[in-house]
Amino acid sequence: MSDDVLLPIVTGVTGLVTGILASSWRYGVELAIRYDIELRTKRLEAYAQLWSLMQPLAFHAATDSLTRTSVRDLSGQLLDWYFDVGGLYLARATQRRFLALQDALTRAVGEGGDGVLDAATLQEIRQASSDLRTKMTRDVLSRRGSLLGRDRFAR
């Protein structure tokens, strides 16, 4: 076969393969972006519900006391949230914080009775809750400024 015929064929095949590879790569990137957007949207919705459940555990909560009964009830609500709403969307490190909070709640309930928690136990639970909330804000980037620039649209 002559070079006059072979060169256009090789050029055409090379262009076709390059086009297919570029299109496949672009489709993969677009698919990953759509997946990431959908995951972040669902995670934000789920995290908002979990955030509300943890209100009684905030350091600045309206009450300085919790009973073992209220802690047992809250632990059950968190478990329901985990299996019914958001456990699937927890990032691995955030899941570890969630489980640490559940462990702290379980220890508090296991101390027996229905009395008010002692200050040290309450502090442990509140710290575990705070650690989880901090991790959640990092997952959804809610404590960062705009990714478009700090003052870009503020005028």
N, C-alpha and C positions, 0 to 999 in steps of 0.2 A: 504494500500500500504506500502511496506516495506521501511526502510530507505535507503537500497541499491539502490532502484529504484527512490525514491523521491529526494534524494540529487542531483543526476546528472540532473534531470529535473529542479529543482529549480536553480541550478547553471547555466544551459544552458539558461533558461528564463532570469535570472538576467544578464547574459552576453549579451544576445540579446538586452534587453531593454537598457542596458548601451551603447552598440554599436550604437543603433539607436539614442539615445539622444546625444551622443558625435558627431556623424556624422551630426545631425541636427544643433547642436551648431556651429560646424566648418563651415558648409555651410552658416549659417547666418552671421558669422564673415567674411567669404570670400566675400559674397555678399555686406556687408557693406563697406568693403575695396574697392571693385571695384566701388561701387557707389561714395565713397569719392574721389577716383582718377579721375573718370569721371567728377564729379562736379568741382573739383579744376582745371582740364584742361580747361573745358568750361568757368569757371569763369576767369581764367587767360587770355584767348583769348578775352573775352568780356571786361575785365578791361583794357586791352591794348588799345582798341579802345577808351574807355572813357577817358583814360589818355591823349591820343593825342588831343582829342577835347578840353581839358582844358588848353592846352598850352598858349593861350592868357591871361589866368587868373593867371599865375605863378607870384610870387613876383619879379622874375628876368626876366620878359618878356621883349621883345625888345621895347615895347612901354609903356609909363607911362600914356596912356589915352585910354579910350574906349568910343565909342559913344553908345547912347541908341539903335540905329539901330543894331550895331554889337552885343550888349547884347541880343536884341530880337532874332536875328538870331541864336546866340549860344544857347539860351534857347530852341528854336525849335529843334536844332540839338541834344541837350541833351534829349529832350522828345522823339524824333525819336529813339535815341539809347535805351532809357528805354523800349520802347514798341517793337522795332524791333530786338534788339540785346541782351541786358544784364540785364534788370530789373528783370527778373526771377532769375538771379544768385546773386543778391545783398544780402548779409547777412543783417539781420534786422537792426543792428546798422549802417551799411553802407548805407542802404536805407534811414535812417533818415538823414544822412549827405547829401545824394543826394538831398533829398527834401528840406533841409535847404538851399542848394545852389540855387535850383530852386526858392525858396521863395525870396532870396536875389536878384536874377536876375529879378524876377517879380516886386519887389518893385522899383528897379532901372528904369525899363522900365515905370512903372506907374507914375513916376515923370513928364512925359510929354516931348514933344519936341524931338529933335534929337541931342541935343548938347552933348558935352563931359561930362562924369560923373564927379562929384566933387570928391575930394580926399577921403573923408570919405566913400562915397558909394563904390568907387573903392576898398578901403581897406577892407570893409565888404565883398565884393564879393570875393576878393582874399583870405581872411581868410577862408571863407566857402569852397572855392575850395581846399585850402591847407588841411583843416580838412578832406575833403572827400578823397583826395589822401593819406593822412596818414592812414585813416581807410582801404582803399583799400590795402595798402602795408601790413597791419596787417592780412587782410583776406587771402592773398596769401603767407604770410611769406617771402616776397621778401627782407626785410631788415635784415634778420637773416643770420648768417653764416651757413655753411653746417651742416646738422643734423648728418652727419657722423663723424664730428670732424673738428676742425679748420684747422689744418695743416696736416691732414692725407695724403692727396695726393699732397700737395704742396712741391715738392722737385726738 
